[in-house]
Amino acid sequence: MTFEISARQILRRKVRQLRNSLTQEQQHLAAQTLCQKLCHHPKIKTAQHISLFLSFDGEIDTHPLIQALWLQKKSLYLPVVHPFSPGHLLFLHYTPETPMISHPFGIREPRLNVQSVLPVSQLDVIITPLVAFDAQGNRLGMGGGYYDRTLKHWRNSGSYPIGIAHDCQQVDALPYEDWDIPLPEIVTPSRDWNW
């Protein structure tokens, strides 16, 4: 067990360094390409309630996608750490006017407002961040397990998760744990992976 946790930490560090080494031009091109692909994705075209995230630490930039989805009149939601249920996420409605705060990890998130919360079961699409992924749909996150808990019952909820990443975040194989939830689809600028 210690070996696997250690291997996961080493892999996280390595892939985070890779994505942080991308130039601004590479980041920009990746974000624009991904935005175009996702705006034409069948699940997103028919979705009304979409959760995504604000990019952090070299993650593929979601700002072009957010702007494009707002233009399409989609309702967007951002994850917030649940204040009363440790290790879980809430999803809050996100508009250009949403009051934002800085999370202790340095991530911007909406100020908690219970009137803005949408239950996970009512999200049509959950655009999911990840640190690394493999060709079997396994996802390595930041290590908190927030998305694994959120996606545990996605097949019965009606919410469809899509992981997004830079191409350099693909690895040959990930150390896998029982609680890890594989994704049905991961989209990178150059490829769509479906399982």
DRENSE-875132 format. One record per residue: residue number from 1; x, y, z of N, C-alpha, C in turn. Coordinates in nm, 2 decimals. Layout:
REM DRENSE-875132
+-----+--------+--------+--------+--------+--------+--------+--------+--------+--------+
!   k !    nxx !    nyy !    nzz !   caxx !   cayy !   cazz !    cxx !    cyy !    czz !
+-----+--------+--------+--------+--------+--------+--------+--------+--------+--------+
! NUM !      X !      Y !      Z !      X !      Y !      Z !      X !      Y !      Z !
...
+-----+--------+--------+--------+--------+--------+--------+--------+--------+--------+
END
This chain:
REM DRENSE-875132
+-----+--------+--------+--------+--------+--------+--------+--------+--------+--------+
!   k !    nxx !    nyy !    nzz !   caxx !   cayy !   cazz !    cxx !    cyy !    czz !
+-----+--------+--------+--------+--------+--------+--------+--------+--------+--------+
!   1 !   0.08 !  -0.12 !   0.00 !   0.00 !   0.00 !   0.00 !   0.09 !   0.13 !   0.00 !
!   2 !   0.19 !   0.13 !   0.08 !   0.28 !   0.25 !   0.09 !   0.34 !   0.27 !  -0.04 !
!   3 !   0.38 !   0.16 !  -0.11 !   0.45 !   0.17 !  -0.24 !   0.35 !   0.23 !  -0.34 !
!   4 !   0.23 !   0.19 !  -0.34 !   0.13 !   0.25 !  -0.44 !   0.11 !   0.40 !  -0.41 !
!   5 !   0.09 !   0.43 !  -0.29 !   0.07 !   0.57 !  -0.26 !   0.19 !   0.65 !  -0.30 !
!   6 !   0.31 !   0.60 !  -0.27 !   0.43 !   0.67 !  -0.32 !   0.44 !   0.68 !  -0.47 !
!   7 !   0.40 !   0.57 !  -0.54 !   0.41 !   0.58 !  -0.69 !   0.31 !   0.68 !  -0.74 !
!   8 !   0.19 !   0.69 !  -0.67 !   0.09 !   0.79 !  -0.72 !   0.15 !   0.93 !  -0.70 !
!   9 !   0.21 !   0.95 !  -0.58 !   0.26 !   1.09 !  -0.55 !   0.37 !   1.13 !  -0.65 !
!  10 !   0.46 !   1.03 !  -0.68 !   0.57 !   1.06 !  -0.78 !   0.51 !   1.09 !  -0.92 !
!  11 !   0.41 !   1.01 !  -0.96 !   0.34 !   1.03 !  -1.08 !   0.27 !   1.17 !  -1.09 !
!  12 !   0.21 !   1.21 !  -0.98 !   0.14 !   1.34 !  -0.97 !   0.24 !   1.45 !  -1.00 !
!  13 !   0.36 !   1.44 !  -0.92 !   0.46 !   1.54 !  -0.94 !   0.51 !   1.55 !  -1.08 !
!  14 !   0.54 !   1.43 !  -1.14 !   0.60 !   1.43 !  -1.27 !   0.50 !   1.49 !  -1.38 !
!  15 !   0.37 !   1.45 !  -1.37 !   0.28 !   1.50 !  -1.47 !   0.25 !   1.65 !  -1.45 !
!  16 !   0.24 !   1.69 !  -1.32 !   0.22 !   1.83 !  -1.30 !   0.33 !   1.92 !  -1.35 !
!  17 !   0.46 !   1.87 !  -1.34 !   0.57 !   1.94 !  -1.39 !   0.56 !   1.95 !  -1.55 !
!  18 !   0.52 !   1.84 !  -1.61 !   0.50 !   1.83 !  -1.75 !   0.40 !   1.94 !  -1.80 !
!  19 !   0.28 !   1.94 !  -1.74 !   0.18 !   2.04 !  -1.78 !   0.22 !   2.18 !  -1.75 !
!  20 !   0.30 !   2.20 !  -1.64 !   0.34 !   2.34 !  -1.60 !   0.46 !   2.38 !  -1.69 !
!  21 !   0.52 !   2.29 !  -1.77 !   0.63 !   2.33 !  -1.86 !   0.57 !   2.37 !  -1.99 !
!  22 !   0.45 !   2.36 !  -2.02 !   0.39 !   2.40 !  -2.15 !   0.40 !   2.55 !  -2.16 !
!  23 !   0.43 !   2.60 !  -2.28 !   0.44 !   2.75 !  -2.30 !   0.30 !   2.81 !  -2.30 !
!  24 !   0.30 !   2.94 !  -2.29 !   0.17 !   3.01 !  -2.29 !   0.10 !   2.98 !  -2.43 !
!  25 !   0.18 !   2.98 !  -2.53 !   0.12 !   2.95 !  -2.66 !   0.06 !   2.81 !  -2.67 !
!  26 !   0.13 !   2.71 !  -2.62 !   0.08 !   2.58 !  -2.61 !  -0.05 !   2.57 !  -2.53 !
!  27 !  -0.05 !   2.64 !  -2.41 !  -0.17 !   2.64 !  -2.33 !  -0.28 !   2.70 !  -2.40 !
!  28 !  -0.26 !   2.81 !  -2.47 !  -0.37 !   2.89 !  -2.54 !  -0.42 !   2.80 !  -2.65 !
!  29 !  -0.34 !   2.74 !  -2.73 !  -0.38 !   2.66 !  -2.84 !  -0.46 !   2.53 !  -2.79 !
!  30 !  -0.41 !   2.47 !  -2.68 !  -0.48 !   2.36 !  -2.62 !  -0.62 !   2.40 !  -2.57 !
!  31 !  -0.63 !   2.51 !  -2.51 !  -0.76 !   2.56 !  -2.45 !  -0.86 !   2.59 !  -2.57 !
!  32 !  -0.81 !   2.65 !  -2.67 !  -0.90 !   2.68 !  -2.78 !  -0.95 !   2.56 !  -2.86 !
!  33 !  -0.86 !   2.46 !  -2.88 !  -0.89 !   2.34 !  -2.94 !  -0.99 !   2.26 !  -2.86 !
!  34 !  -0.97 !   2.25 !  -2.73 !  -1.06 !   2.17 !  -2.64 !  -1.19 !   2.24 !  -2.64 !
!  35 !  -1.20 !   2.37 !  -2.63 !  -1.32 !   2.45 !  -2.63 !  -1.41 !   2.41 !  -2.75 !
!  36 !  -1.35 !   2.42 !  -2.87 !  -1.42 !   2.39 !  -2.99 !  -1.47 !   2.24 !  -2.99 !
!  37 !  -1.39 !   2.15 !  -2.95 !  -1.43 !   2.01 !  -2.94 !  -1.55 !   1.99 !  -2.85 !
!  38 !  -1.54 !   2.05 !  -2.73 !  -1.64 !   2.03 !  -2.63 !  -1.77 !   2.10 !  -2.67 !
!  39 !  -1.76 !   2.22 !  -2.73 !  -1.89 !   2.29 !  -2.77 !  -1.96 !   2.21 !  -2.88 !
!  40 !  -1.90 !   2.12 !  -2.95 !  -1.96 !   2.03 !  -3.05 !  -1.99 !   1.89 !  -3.00 !
!  41 !  -1.96 !   1.87 !  -2.87 !  -1.98 !   1.73 !  -2.82 !  -2.13 !   1.71 !  -2.80 !
!  42 !  -2.18 !   1.59 !  -2.84 !  -2.32 !   1.56 !  -2.84 !  -2.38 !   1.58 !  -2.69 !
!  43 !  -2.31 !   1.53 !  -2.59 !  -2.36 !   1.54 !  -2.46 !  -2.37 !   1.68 !  -2.41 !
!  44 !  -2.27 !   1.77 !  -2.45 !  -2.28 !   1.91 !  -2.41 !  -2.38 !   1.99 !  -2.49 !
!  45 !  -2.39 !   1.95 !  -2.61 !  -2.49 !   2.02 !  -2.70 !  -2.63 !   2.01 !  -2.64 !
!  46 !  -2.66 !   1.89 !  -2.59 !  -2.80 !   1.87 !  -2.53 !  -2.81 !   1.90 !  -2.38 !
!  47 !  -2.70 !   1.93 !  -2.32 !  -2.70 !   1.95 !  -2.17 !  -2.75 !   2.10 !  -2.14 !
!  48 !  -2.81 !   2.11 !  -2.03 !  -2.85 !   2.25 !  -1.98 !  -2.76 !   2.28 !  -1.86 !
!  49 !  -2.74 !   2.18 !  -1.77 !  -2.67 !   2.21 !  -1.64 !  -2.53 !   2.14 !  -1.65 !
!  50 !  -2.43 !   2.22 !  -1.66 !  -2.29 !   2.16 !  -1.67 !  -2.20 !   2.21 !  -1.56 !
!  51 !  -2.13 !   2.12 !  -1.50 !  -2.03 !   2.16 !  -1.40 !  -1.90 !   2.15 !  -1.46 !
!  52 !  -1.82 !   2.25 !  -1.43 !  -1.68 !   2.25 !  -1.47 !  -1.59 !   2.31 !  -1.36 !
!  53 !  -1.47 !   2.35 !  -1.39 !  -1.38 !   2.40 !  -1.28 !  -1.30 !   2.51 !  -1.34 !
!  54 !  -1.25 !   2.59 !  -1.25 !  -1.16 !   2.70 !  -1.29 !  -1.02 !   2.64 !  -1.29 !
!  55 !  -0.94 !   2.66 !  -1.39 !  -0.81 !   2.60 !  -1.41 !  -0.71 !   2.65 !  -1.30 !
!  56 !  -0.62 !   2.56 !  -1.27 !  -0.53 !   2.58 !  -1.16 !  -0.41 !   2.50 !  -1.18 !
!  57 !  -0.29 !   2.55 !  -1.15 !  -0.17 !   2.47 !  -1.15 !  -0.14 !   2.40 !  -1.28 !
!  58 !  -0.15 !   2.48 !  -1.39 !  -0.12 !   2.42 !  -1.52 !  -0.23 !   2.34 !  -1.59 !
!  59 !  -0.34 !   2.32 !  -1.52 !  -0.45 !   2.25 !  -1.59 !  -0.49 !   2.32 !  -1.72 !
!  60 !  -0.55 !   2.24 !  -1.81 !  -0.59 !   2.30 !  -1.93 !  -0.69 !   2.41 !  -1.90 !
!  61 !  -0.68 !   2.53 !  -1.97 !  -0.75 !   2.65 !  -1.93 !  -0.90 !   2.63 !  -1.97 !
!  62 !  -0.99 !   2.65 !  -1.88 !  -1.13 !   2.63 !  -1.90 !  -1.20 !   2.76 !  -1.93 !
!  63 !  -1.13 !   2.88 !  -1.92 !  -1.20 !   3.01 !  -1.94 !  -1.26 !   3.02 !  -2.08 !
!  64 !  -1.19 !   2.98 !  -2.19 !  -1.26 !   2.99 !  -2.32 !  -1.39 !   2.90 !  -2.33 !
!  65 !  -1.38 !   2.79 !  -2.27 !  -1.50 !   2.70 !  -2.27 !  -1.61 !   2.76 !  -2.19 !
!  66 !  -1.58 !   2.82 !  -2.07 !  -1.68 !   2.89 !  -1.99 !  -1.75 !   3.00 !  -2.07 !
!  67 !  -1.67 !   3.08 !  -2.13 !  -1.73 !   3.19 !  -2.21 !  -1.82 !   3.14 !  -2.32 !
!  68 !  -1.77 !   3.04 !  -2.39 !  -1.85 !   2.98 !  -2.50 !  -1.98 !   2.92 !  -2.45 !
!  69 !  -1.98 !   2.85 !  -2.34 !  -2.10 !   2.79 !  -2.29 !  -2.20 !   2.89 !  -2.24 !
!  70 !  -2.15 !   3.00 !  -2.18 !  -2.24 !   3.11 !  -2.14 !  -2.31 !   3.17 !  -2.26 !
!  71 !  -2.23 !   3.18 !  -2.37 !  -2.29 !   3.23 !  -2.50 !  -2.40 !   3.14 !  -2.55 !
!  72 !  -2.39 !   3.01 !  -2.52 !  -2.49 !   2.91 !  -2.56 !  -2.60 !   2.90 !  -2.46 !
!  73 !  -2.60 !   2.99 !  -2.36 !  -2.70 !   2.99 !  -2.26 !  -2.71 !   2.87 !  -2.17 !
!  74 !  -2.60 !   2.80 !  -2.15 !  -2.59 !   2.69 !  -2.06 !  -2.58 !   2.74 !  -1.92 !
!  75 !  -2.63 !   2.67 !  -1.82 !  -2.62 !   2.70 !  -1.68 !  -2.50 !   2.62 !  -1.63 !
!  76 !  -2.40 !   2.70 !  -1.58 !  -2.27 !   2.64 !  -1.53 !  -2.26 !   2.64 !  -1.38 !
!  77 !  -2.19 !   2.54 !  -1.33 !  -2.17 !   2.52 !  -1.19 !  -2.03 !   2.49 !  -1.16 !
!  78 !  -1.98 !   2.54 !  -1.05 !  -1.84 !   2.51 !  -1.00 !  -1.84 !   2.43 !  -0.87 !
!  79 !  -1.74 !   2.35 !  -0.85 !  -1.74 !   2.27 !  -0.73 !  -1.69 !   2.35 !  -0.61 !
!  80 !  -1.74 !   2.33 !  -0.50 !  -1.70 !   2.39 !  -0.37 !  -1.70 !   2.27 !  -0.27 !
!  81 !  -1.59 !   2.28 !  -0.18 !  -1.58 !   2.17 !  -0.08 !  -1.70 !   2.19 !   0.02 !
!  82 !  -1.77 !   2.08 !   0.04 !  -1.89 !   2.08 !   0.13 !  -1.85 !   2.11 !   0.27 !
!  83 !  -1.91 !   2.21 !   0.33 !  -1.87 !   2.26 !   0.46 !  -1.91 !   2.16 !   0.57 !
!  84 !  -2.01 !   2.08 !   0.55 !  -2.05 !   1.99 !   0.66 !  -2.03 !   1.84 !   0.64 !
!  85 !  -1.99 !   1.81 !   0.52 !  -1.96 !   1.67 !   0.48 !  -1.82 !   1.66 !   0.42 !
!  86 !  -1.72 !   1.64 !   0.51 !  -1.58 !   1.64 !   0.47 !  -1.56 !   1.54 !   0.35 !
!  87 !  -1.48 !   1.59 !   0.26 !  -1.44 !   1.50 !   0.15 !  -1.54 !   1.50 !   0.03 !
!  88 !  -1.65 !   1.58 !   0.04 !  -1.75 !   1.59 !  -0.06 !  -1.76 !   1.73 !  -0.12 !
!  89 !  -1.82 !   1.73 !  -0.24 !  -1.83 !   1.86 !  -0.31 !  -1.98 !   1.90 !  -0.32 !
!  90 !  -2.00 !   2.03 !  -0.33 !  -2.12 !   2.09 !  -0.37 !  -2.10 !   2.16 !  -0.50 !
!  91 !  -2.21 !   2.18 !  -0.58 !  -2.19 !   2.24 !  -0.71 !  -2.28 !   2.37 !  -0.71 !
!  92 !  -2.21 !   2.49 !  -0.72 !  -2.28 !   2.61 !  -0.71 !  -2.29 !   2.68 !  -0.85 !
!  93 !  -2.41 !   2.74 !  -0.87 !  -2.44 !   2.81 !  -1.00 !  -2.33 !   2.92 !  -1.01 !
!  94 !  -2.28 !   2.93 !  -1.14 !  -2.17 !   3.02 !  -1.17 !  -2.21 !   3.11 !  -1.28 !
!  95 !  -2.21 !   3.24 !  -1.26 !  -2.23 !   3.34 !  -1.36 !  -2.12 !   3.44 !  -1.36 !
!  96 !  -2.12 !   3.54 !  -1.45 !  -2.01 !   3.64 !  -1.44 !  -2.03 !   3.73 !  -1.32 !
!  97 !  -2.14 !   3.73 !  -1.25 !  -2.17 !   3.81 !  -1.14 !  -2.15 !   3.73 !  -1.00 !
!  98 !  -2.12 !   3.61 !  -1.01 !  -2.10 !   3.53 !  -0.89 !  -1.99 !   3.58 !  -0.80 !
!  99 !  -2.02 !   3.61 !  -0.67 !  -1.92 !   3.65 !  -0.58 !  -1.82 !   3.53 !  -0.56 !
! 100 !  -1.69 !   3.56 !  -0.57 !  -1.59 !   3.46 !  -0.56 !  -1.50 !   3.48 !  -0.44 !
! 101 !  -1.45 !   3.37 !  -0.38 !  -1.35 !   3.38 !  -0.27 !  -1.23 !   3.29 !  -0.31 !
! 102 !  -1.12 !   3.30 !  -0.23 !  -1.01 !   3.21 !  -0.25 !  -1.01 !   3.10 !  -0.15 !
! 103 !  -1.01 !   2.98 !  -0.20 !  -1.00 !   2.86 !  -0.12 !  -0.86 !   2.85 !  -0.06 !
! 104 !  -0.85 !   2.79 !   0.06 !  -0.71 !   2.78 !   0.12 !  -0.61 !   2.71 !   0.03 !
! 105 !  -0.65 !   2.63 !  -0.07 !  -0.55 !   2.58 !  -0.17 !  -0.51 !   2.68 !  -0.27 !
! 106 !  -0.57 !   2.80 !  -0.27 !  -0.54 !   2.90 !  -0.37 !  -0.64 !   2.89 !  -0.49 !
! 107 !  -0.74 !   2.81 !  -0.49 !  -0.83 !   2.80 !  -0.60 !  -0.95 !   2.90 !  -0.58 !
! 108 !  -0.99 !   2.96 !  -0.68 !  -1.10 !   3.05 !  -0.67 !  -1.23 !   2.97 !  -0.68 !
! 109 !  -1.33 !   3.01 !  -0.59 !  -1.45 !   2.93 !  -0.59 !  -1.57 !   3.03 !  -0.55 !
! 110 !  -1.69 !   2.99 !  -0.59 !  -1.80 !   3.08 !  -0.55 !  -1.82 !   3.08 !  -0.40 !
! 111 !  -1.86 !   3.20 !  -0.35 !  -1.89 !   3.21 !  -0.21 !  -2.01 !   3.12 !  -0.18 !
! 112 !  -2.01 !   3.05 !  -0.07 !  -2.12 !   2.95 !  -0.04 !  -2.25 !   3.02 !  -0.03 !
! 113 !  -2.35 !   2.97 !  -0.10 !  -2.48 !   3.02 !  -0.10 !  -2.57 !   2.90 !  -0.13 !
! 114 !  -2.65 !   2.86 !  -0.03 !  -2.73 !   2.74 !  -0.04 !  -2.83 !   2.75 !  -0.15 !
! 115 !  -2.87 !   2.87 !  -0.18 !  -2.97 !   2.89 !  -0.29 !  -2.91 !   2.87 !  -0.43 !
! 116 !  -2.78 !   2.86 !  -0.44 !  -2.71 !   2.84 !  -0.56 !  -2.67 !   2.70 !  -0.59 !
! 117 !  -2.70 !   2.61 !  -0.49 !  -2.65 !   2.47 !  -0.50 !  -2.75 !   2.39 !  -0.59 !
! 118 !  -2.69 !   2.31 !  -0.68 !  -2.76 !   2.22 !  -0.76 !  -2.72 !   2.08 !  -0.72 !
! 119 !  -2.81 !   1.99 !  -0.69 !  -2.77 !   1.85 !  -0.65 !  -2.70 !   1.78 !  -0.77 !
! 120 !  -2.60 !   1.70 !  -0.74 !  -2.52 !   1.63 !  -0.84 !  -2.62 !   1.56 !  -0.94 !
! 121 !  -2.72 !   1.50 !  -0.89 !  -2.81 !   1.42 !  -0.98 !  -2.88 !   1.51 !  -1.09 !
! 122 !  -2.88 !   1.64 !  -1.07 !  -2.94 !   1.73 !  -1.17 !  -2.84 !   1.79 !  -1.27 !
! 123 !  -2.71 !   1.76 !  -1.25 !  -2.61 !   1.80 !  -1.35 !  -2.62 !   1.70 !  -1.47 !
! 124 !  -2.62 !   1.76 !  -1.59 !  -2.62 !   1.68 !  -1.71 !  -2.48 !   1.63 !  -1.74 !
! 125 !  -2.39 !   1.72 !  -1.73 !  -2.25 !   1.68 !  -1.76 !  -2.16 !   1.73 !  -1.64 !
! 126 !  -2.06 !   1.65 !  -1.60 !  -1.96 !   1.69 !  -1.50 !  -1.83 !   1.69 !  -1.57 !
! 127 !  -1.78 !   1.81 !  -1.61 !  -1.64 !   1.82 !  -1.67 !  -1.54 !   1.81 !  -1.55 !
! 128 !  -1.46 !   1.71 !  -1.56 !  -1.38 !   1.67 !  -1.44 !  -1.23 !   1.70 !  -1.46 !
! 129 !  -1.16 !   1.76 !  -1.37 !  -1.02 !   1.78 !  -1.37 !  -0.95 !   1.65 !  -1.34 !
! 130 !  -0.82 !   1.64 !  -1.38 !  -0.74 !   1.53 !  -1.35 !  -0.59 !   1.56 !  -1.36 !
! 131 !  -0.51 !   1.49 !  -1.29 !  -0.37 !   1.51 !  -1.30 !  -0.31 !   1.42 !  -1.41 !
! 132 !  -0.35 !   1.29 !  -1.42 !  -0.31 !   1.20 !  -1.52 !  -0.42 !   1.10 !  -1.55 !
! 133 !  -0.41 !   1.03 !  -1.66 !  -0.50 !   0.93 !  -1.70 !  -0.43 !   0.83 !  -1.79 !
! 134 !  -0.49 !   0.71 !  -1.80 !  -0.44 !   0.60 !  -1.88 !  -0.54 !   0.56 !  -1.98 !
! 135 !  -0.50 !   0.47 !  -2.07 !  -0.59 !   0.43 !  -2.18 !  -0.70 !   0.34 !  -2.14 !
! 136 !  -0.72 !   0.31 !  -2.02 !  -0.83 !   0.24 !  -1.97 !  -0.94 !   0.33 !  -1.90 !
! 137 !  -0.91 !   0.46 !  -1.90 !  -1.01 !   0.55 !  -1.84 !  -0.98 !   0.58 !  -1.69 !
! 138 !  -0.88 !   0.52 !  -1.64 !  -0.84 !   0.55 !  -1.50 !  -0.79 !   0.69 !  -1.49 !
! 139 !  -0.83 !   0.76 !  -1.38 !  -0.80 !   0.90 !  -1.36 !  -0.73 !   0.91 !  -1.22 !
! 140 !  -0.62 !   0.99 !  -1.23 !  -0.55 !   1.03 !  -1.11 !  -0.57 !   1.17 !  -1.08 !
! 141 !  -0.64 !   1.20 !  -0.96 !  -0.67 !   1.34 !  -0.92 !  -0.56 !   1.39 !  -0.83 !
! 142 !  -0.59 !   1.49 !  -0.76 !  -0.50 !   1.56 !  -0.67 !  -0.48 !   1.48 !  -0.54 !
! 143 !  -0.56 !   1.38 !  -0.51 !  -0.54 !   1.29 !  -0.39 !  -0.64 !   1.31 !  -0.28 !
! 144 !  -0.73 !   1.40 !  -0.30 !  -0.83 !   1.42 !  -0.19 !  -0.95 !   1.33 !  -0.21 !
! 145 !  -0.97 !   1.27 !  -0.33 !  -1.09 !   1.18 !  -0.35 !  -1.22 !   1.25 !  -0.37 !
! 146 !  -1.22 !   1.38 !  -0.38 !  -1.35 !   1.45 !  -0.40 !  -1.43 !   1.41 !  -0.52 !
! 147 !  -1.36 !   1.40 !  -0.63 !  -1.44 !   1.36 !  -0.75 !  -1.47 !   1.21 !  -0.75 !
! 148 !  -1.39 !   1.13 !  -0.69 !  -1.42 !   0.98 !  -0.68 !  -1.55 !   0.97 !  -0.60 !
! 149 !  -1.56 !   1.04 !  -0.49 !  -1.69 !   1.03 !  -0.41 !  -1.81 !   1.09 !  -0.49 !
! 150 !  -1.78 !   1.20 !  -0.56 !  -1.89 !   1.26 !  -0.64 !  -1.94 !   1.17 !  -0.75 !
! 151 !  -1.85 !   1.10 !  -0.81 !  -1.88 !   1.02 !  -0.93 !  -1.91 !   0.88 !  -0.90 !
! 152 !  -1.91 !   0.84 !  -0.77 !  -1.93 !   0.70 !  -0.73 !  -2.05 !   0.64 !  -0.80 !
! 153 !  -2.16 !   0.71 !  -0.80 !  -2.29 !   0.66 !  -0.86 !  -2.33 !   0.73 !  -0.98 !
! 154 !  -2.24 !   0.77 !  -1.06 !  -2.28 !   0.85 !  -1.18 !  -2.36 !   0.78 !  -1.28 !
! 155 !  -2.35 !   0.65 !  -1.29 !  -2.43 !   0.57 !  -1.39 !  -2.57 !   0.57 !  -1.35 !
! 156 !  -2.61 !   0.58 !  -1.22 !  -2.75 !   0.59 !  -1.18 !  -2.80 !   0.73 !  -1.16 !
! 157 !  -2.72 !   0.83 !  -1.18 !  -2.76 !   0.96 !  -1.14 !  -2.81 !   1.04 !  -1.26 !
! 158 !  -2.77 !   1.00 !  -1.38 !  -2.80 !   1.08 !  -1.50 !  -2.70 !   1.18 !  -1.54 !
! 159 !  -2.60 !   1.20 !  -1.45 !  -2.49 !   1.29 !  -1.48 !  -2.38 !   1.22 !  -1.56 !
! 160 !  -2.33 !   1.28 !  -1.66 !  -2.23 !   1.22 !  -1.74 !  -2.09 !   1.29 !  -1.72 !
! 161 !  -1.99 !   1.21 !  -1.67 !  -1.86 !   1.28 !  -1.65 !  -1.77 !   1.27 !  -1.77 !
! 162 !  -1.70 !   1.38 !  -1.79 !  -1.60 !   1.39 !  -1.90 !  -1.48 !   1.45 !  -1.84 !
! 163 !  -1.37 !   1.38 !  -1.84 !  -1.24 !   1.43 !  -1.80 !  -1.18 !   1.51 !  -1.91 !
! 164 !  -1.11 !   1.62 !  -1.87 !  -1.04 !   1.69 !  -1.97 !  -0.89 !   1.71 !  -1.93 !
! 165 !  -0.80 !   1.71 !  -2.02 !  -0.66 !   1.72 !  -1.99 !  -0.58 !   1.76 !  -2.11 !
! 166 !  -0.45 !   1.79 !  -2.09 !  -0.36 !   1.81 !  -2.19 !  -0.31 !   1.67 !  -2.24 !
! 167 !  -0.27 !   1.66 !  -2.36 !  -0.22 !   1.53 !  -2.41 !  -0.11 !   1.47 !  -2.33 !
! 168 !  -0.02 !   1.56 !  -2.28 !   0.10 !   1.52 !  -2.20 !   0.06 !   1.45 !  -2.07 !
! 169 !  -0.07 !   1.45 !  -2.03 !  -0.11 !   1.40 !  -1.90 !  -0.15 !   1.25 !  -1.91 !
! 170 !  -0.14 !   1.19 !  -2.04 !  -0.17 !   1.05 !  -2.05 !  -0.04 !   0.97 !  -2.01 !
! 171 !  -0.06 !   0.87 !  -1.93 !   0.05 !   0.78 !  -1.89 !   0.01 !   0.64 !  -1.94 !
! 172 !   0.11 !   0.55 !  -1.93 !   0.09 !   0.41 !  -1.98 !  -0.01 !   0.34 !  -1.89 !
! 173 !   0.01 !   0.35 !  -1.76 !  -0.08 !   0.28 !  -1.66 !  -0.08 !   0.35 !  -1.53 !
! 174 !  -0.19 !   0.36 !  -1.46 !  -0.20 !   0.42 !  -1.33 !  -0.21 !   0.32 !  -1.22 !
! 175 !  -0.14 !   0.34 !  -1.11 !  -0.17 !   0.26 !  -0.99 !  -0.32 !   0.27 !  -0.96 !
! 176 !  -0.39 !   0.17 !  -0.94 !  -0.53 !   0.17 !  -0.92 !  -0.57 !   0.13 !  -0.78 !
! 177 !  -0.67 !   0.20 !  -0.72 !  -0.72 !   0.16 !  -0.59 !  -0.87 !   0.13 !  -0.61 !
! 178 !  -0.92 !   0.06 !  -0.51 !  -1.07 !   0.02 !  -0.51 !  -1.16 !   0.14 !  -0.52 !
! 179 !  -1.12 !   0.25 !  -0.46 !  -1.21 !   0.36 !  -0.46 !  -1.21 !   0.45 !  -0.58 !
! 180 !  -1.11 !   0.42 !  -0.67 !  -1.09 !   0.51 !  -0.79 !  -1.21 !   0.48 !  -0.89 !
! 181 !  -1.26 !   0.59 !  -0.94 !  -1.38 !   0.58 !  -1.03 !  -1.33 !   0.61 !  -1.17 !
! 182 !  -1.32 !   0.51 !  -1.26 !  -1.28 !   0.54 !  -1.40 !  -1.38 !   0.62 !  -1.47 !
! 183 !  -1.34 !   0.70 !  -1.57 !  -1.43 !   0.79 !  -1.64 !  -1.47 !   0.72 !  -1.77 !
! 184 !  -1.59 !   0.75 !  -1.82 !  -1.64 !   0.69 !  -1.94 !  -1.58 !   0.76 !  -2.07 !
! 185 !  -1.52 !   0.88 !  -2.04 !  -1.47 !   0.96 !  -2.15 !  -1.37 !   1.06 !  -2.10 !
! 186 !  -1.26 !   1.08 !  -2.18 !  -1.16 !   1.18 !  -2.15 !  -1.13 !   1.25 !  -2.28 !
! 187 !  -1.13 !   1.38 !  -2.28 !  -1.11 !   1.46 !  -2.40 !  -0.98 !   1.54 !  -2.39 !
! 188 !  -0.89 !   1.52 !  -2.48 !  -0.77 !   1.61 !  -2.49 !  -0.77 !   1.69 !  -2.62 !
! 189 !  -0.68 !   1.78 !  -2.64 !  -0.68 !   1.86 !  -2.76 !  -0.67 !   1.77 !  -2.89 !
! 190 !  -0.60 !   1.66 !  -2.88 !  -0.58 !   1.58 !  -3.00 !  -0.67 !   1.45 !  -3.01 !
! 191 !  -0.74 !   1.42 !  -2.90 !  -0.81 !   1.29 !  -2.91 !  -0.92 !   1.28 !  -2.81 !
! 192 !  -1.02 !   1.20 !  -2.85 !  -1.13 !   1.17 !  -2.76 !  -1.12 !   1.02 !  -2.72 !
! 193 !  -1.11 !   1.00 !  -2.59 !  -1.10 !   0.86 !  -2.54 !  -1.24 !   0.82 !  -2.48 !
! 194 !  -1.29 !   0.71 !  -2.53 !  -1.42 !   0.66 !  -2.49 !  -1.41 !   0.51 !  -2.44 !
! 195 !  -1.48 !   0.48 !  -2.33 !  -1.48 !   0.34 !  -2.28 !  -1.62 !   0.29 !  -2.26 !
+-----+--------+--------+--------+--------+--------+--------+--------+--------+--------+
END
